[in-house]
Amino acid sequence: MRFIKMNGAGNDYVFFDCITEELHYDPAKIAPKISDRNFGIGSDGIIIIGNSAVADCSMDIYNADGSRASMCGNGVRCVAQYFQKHYKPKSKIVTVETLAGIKAVKIINNSSNTALSSVLMGRPSEPQEFNVYLDCLNDRLKYFLVETGNKHAVCLAQSITQEKFPHIAQEIQYRLNNDVNVEFLKEQNGEYFARVFERGSGETLACGTGATAIARTINKLKGDSVGTYIINFPGGKLTVEIDSVKYATLIGESVIEYEDEIDFKNFCDLNSGLKRK
């Protein structure tokens, strides 16, 4: 079966076009095998592009551990880039059905394998502030819970060392029923830098819903009525615009890395545990 490797700011997924082909294996079972960066293709998860009765297409997201995600801001822009290129070349808007609702992606530029696009992410929830004692930090840490289609804990982390990042993120996730992505936010010389630890995938190079949560948190802390916020992730920059009624628009590049074929029969022979639907 054909697959497409794409990323947005380094947040990479393996995509299957199930508009024209049928996937005969359970996505939750194959996602960990495919996502494995040592023995699989290597990715933050897999995304199934399918037909939709209410939008141009649909997307189903499976994290690297096989769990499902409701929304992916980078993934949905990749889906729109691919769909426009193959199915709707004259349209500047591609609508995508997700578990978090229909998302309209505006293609600003789509040349060769790189596209610049924006997606209306909806209105993030009002950031809720928490100040908790963490065992692994041996200190208190302030974070803000924000819902952006996925749940996020945005931590103010000016002084946290790199080696403590995964331990703190995992403790916060454990305390929140393993149902939250964790972002660490630092401000330096007027710029914002972030790292993200995603539920089901671990540390990733960027996160679109996370960038949206971070921007809404900055917007609240600064008391801005509107604002444009550039978030620097290890994999690249994402821009989030917050309007006067607190709706967020995510803007960034997406890249088609390559397309290839996977022989699931041989893949199953080499990687036990994959089951047909």
C-alpha positions in Angstrom: 0.0 0.0 0.0 1.2 3.5 -0.8 2.0 5.9 2.1 3.1 9.5 2.2 5.6 10.9 4.8 4.8 14.6 5.6 5.6 17.0 8.4 4.7 20.4 9.7 7.6 22.1 11.6 9.1 18.7 12.0 6.0 17.2 13.5 5.9 14.1 11.2 3.3 11.5 10.3 2.9 8.6 8.0 -0.3 9.3 5.9 -2.4 6.7 4.1 -4.7 7.8 1.3 -7.9 5.8 2.0 -9.9 7.8 -0.5 -8.7 5.5 -3.2 -7.3 2.5 -1.3 -8.5 0.5 1.6 -6.4 -0.1 4.7 -7.0 -3.7 5.7 -5.2 -3.5 9.1 -6.3 -2.0 12.4 -4.6 1.5 12.5 -4.3 1.3 16.3 -2.2 -1.9 15.9 0.0 -0.8 13.0 0.7 2.7 14.4 3.4 1.6 16.9 5.1 -0.6 14.4 5.2 2.1 11.6 6.1 4.9 14.0 9.1 3.1 15.5 12.1 5.1 14.4 14.5 2.2 14.7 12.5 -0.7 13.1 9.6 1.1 11.3 9.2 4.0 9.0 9.6 6.4 11.9 7.0 9.1 12.8 5.0 10.8 15.6 2.0 8.6 14.5 -0.1 7.8 11.5 -3.0 9.7 9.9 -5.7 8.1 7.7 -7.0 10.4 5.0 -10.6 9.3 4.1 -13.8 10.3 2.5 -16.3 12.6 4.2 -20.0 13.3 3.8 -19.6 16.8 5.4 -16.2 18.0 4.2 -13.7 17.6 1.4 -12.1 14.7 3.3 -11.6 13.3 6.8 -8.5 12.6 8.9 -8.1 10.0 11.7 -5.1 10.4 13.9 -3.3 7.6 15.8 -0.4 8.5 18.1 2.9 6.5 18.1 1.5 4.2 20.8 -1.7 3.5 18.9 -4.0 5.8 20.9 -6.3 8.2 19.0 -6.0 11.9 19.0 -8.9 14.3 18.3 -7.0 16.9 16.4 -3.5 17.8 15.0 -2.9 21.3 13.8 0.2 20.3 11.8 -1.4 17.1 10.5 -4.5 18.8 9.2 -2.4 21.3 7.2 -0.5 18.4 5.7 -3.7 16.7 4.8 -5.0 19.8 3.1 -1.7 20.2 1.2 -1.9 16.7 -0.1 -5.6 16.8 -0.9 -5.3 20.0 -2.9 -2.4 18.7 -4.8 -4.1 15.4 -5.8 -7.9 16.1 -5.7 -8.7 19.8 -5.6 -5.9 21.8 -7.4 -7.9 24.9 -8.2 -9.3 25.4 -4.7 -7.6 27.6 -2.0 -9.7 26.2 0.8 -9.8 22.5 1.9 -12.2 21.4 4.6 -11.2 18.4 6.7 -13.5 16.5 9.1 -11.8 15.7 12.4 -12.9 14.3 15.8 -12.7 18.0 16.9 -15.0 19.2 14.1 -14.6 20.4 10.6 -11.4 22.5 10.0 -11.1 24.8 7.0 -7.5 25.1 5.8 -6.5 28.0 3.6 -3.7 27.2 1.2 -1.6 30.4 0.9 1.1 28.9 -1.3 1.6 25.3 -2.5 4.7 24.9 -4.7 6.6 21.7 -5.2 6.6 19.7 -2.0 6.2 22.7 0.5 3.1 24.6 1.3 2.2 27.5 3.5 -1.2 27.4 5.0 -3.5 28.6 7.8 -6.2 26.8 9.7 -8.9 28.3 12.0 -8.4 26.3 15.2 -11.6 27.6 16.9 -11.7 29.2 20.3 -9.4 27.7 22.8 -10.7 27.4 26.3 -9.9 30.0 28.9 -6.5 29.0 30.4 -6.8 27.8 33.9 -3.9 28.4 36.2 -2.4 25.7 38.5 0.5 25.8 40.9 1.5 22.4 42.0 4.4 20.6 43.8 6.1 18.0 41.6 8.1 15.2 43.2 10.6 14.9 40.3 11.3 18.7 40.4 11.3 18.9 44.2 9.6 22.3 43.8 6.4 24.0 42.7 5.6 24.6 39.0 3.0 26.9 37.5 1.1 25.7 34.4 -2.1 26.5 32.5 -4.6 24.0 31.3 -6.0 24.9 27.8 -8.3 22.9 25.5 -7.6 23.4 21.8 -9.2 20.2 20.4 -6.6 18.4 22.5 -5.9 19.1 26.2 -2.7 20.9 27.0 -0.7 21.9 30.1 1.4 24.9 29.3 4.2 25.2 31.8 6.1 28.4 32.5 9.6 27.0 32.5 12.3 29.7 32.5 14.8 27.7 34.6 14.0 24.0 34.0 17.0 22.1 32.7 16.8 20.0 29.6 17.3 16.6 31.3 14.4 17.2 33.7 11.9 18.0 30.9 10.6 14.5 30.1 10.4 13.6 33.8 8.3 16.6 34.7 6.1 16.2 31.6 5.4 12.6 32.5 4.6 13.4 36.1 2.1 16.1 35.0 0.6 13.6 32.5 0.3 11.0 35.2 -1.5 13.4 37.5 -3.9 14.4 34.7 -4.9 10.8 33.9 -2.4 10.7 30.9 -4.9 12.7 28.9 -2.9 15.9 28.3 0.0 17.2 26.2 2.6 19.1 28.0 4.4 22.3 26.7 7.3 24.1 28.3 7.4 27.8 27.4 10.4 30.1 27.8 10.6 33.8 26.8 14.1 35.1 25.8 14.8 38.5 24.3 11.2 39.0 23.4 10.9 35.6 21.6 9.0 32.5 22.6 10.6 29.1 22.7 8.8 25.9 23.4 9.2 22.1 23.8 6.4 19.7 23.7 5.7 16.2 25.2 2.7 14.7 23.5 0.3 12.1 24.9 1.0 8.8 23.1 4.0 10.1 21.2 6.5 11.5 23.7 8.6 14.5 22.8 8.0 15.8 19.3 9.6 18.6 17.3 6.4 20.7 17.2 2.7 20.7 17.9 0.0 22.8 16.2 -2.7 22.5 18.9 0.1 23.0 21.4 1.2 26.2 19.7 -2.4 27.4 19.9 -2.6 26.6 23.6 0.7 28.5 24.2 -0.4 31.5 22.2 -3.7 31.7 24.1 -1.8 31.5 27.4 0.6 34.3 26.3 -2.4 36.3 25.2 -4.0 35.9 28.6 -0.8 36.6 30.6 -0.1 39.8 28.6 -3.7 41.0 28.7 -3.7 41.4 24.9 -7.1 42.0 23.2 -5.6 40.6 20.0 -2.2 39.3 19.1 0.1 37.5 16.8 2.6 35.1 18.4 5.5 33.3 16.9 6.4 30.1 18.7 9.9 28.6 18.1 9.9 24.8 18.4 12.9 22.6 17.8 11.5 21.7 14.4 10.6 25.2 13.3 8.3 28.2 13.8 4.6 28.3 14.0 2.5 31.5 14.1 -0.8 31.9 15.9 -3.1 34.8 15.6 -5.7 35.5 18.3 -8.5 37.7 17.4 -10.7 40.0 19.6 -13.2 37.2 20.4 -10.3 34.7 21.2 -10.5 32.6 18.0 -7.1 31.3 17.0 -5.6 30.8 13.5 -2.5 28.6 13.1 -0.1 29.4 10.3 2.9 27.4 9.2 4.7 25.4 6.5 4.1 21.7 5.7 6.3 19.5 3.7 5.8 16.3 1.7 9.0 14.4 2.4 8.5 11.4 0.2 6.0 8.7 -1.0 6.7 5.0 -1.0 5.0 1.6 -0.7 4.7 -0.7 2.3 4.1 -4.4 1.9 2.0 -5.2 4.9 2.3 -8.9 4.4 6.1 -8.8 4.7 5.8 -6.1 7.4 3.6 -8.4 9.4 6.0 -11.4 8.9 8.8 -9.3 10.3 6.8 -7.6 13.0 4.5 -9.9 14.9 1.3 -8.7 16.4 -0.3 -6.9 13.5 -3.8 -8.1 12.9 -6.2 -7.6 10.0 -9.5 -5.8 10.7 
